[in-house]
């Protein structure tokens, strides 16, 4: 069951986004909050949201530029 039925991502894509976001979050925590730029916190926030909602902003941008689905 999908939490939000907004996007058409496969379950493997959702798990990929979630696992990458988790790994980057752990790496940021191990590096230290003061040593990591604010830009490094974007993927751990955006990727789990994409996994939950099925809407990936980067996927939408690349598809609008002509790349295949």
Residue pairs with C-beta under 8 A, 6 or more apart in sequence:
2 54
3 52
3 53
4 52
4 53
4 54
5 54
6 53
6 54
6 55
7 50
7 53
7 54
7 55
7 56
8 54
9 17
9 50
9 51
9 54
9 56
9 59
13 56
14 50
14 51
14 52
14 54
15 51
17 47
17 48
17 50
17 51
17 56
18 47
18 48
18 51
20 43
20 47
21 43
21 44
21 45
21 46
21 47
21 48
21 51
22 44
22 48
24 40
24 43
24 44
24 47
25 44
28 36
28 40
28 41
28 44
46 57
50 56
50 57
50 59
63 69
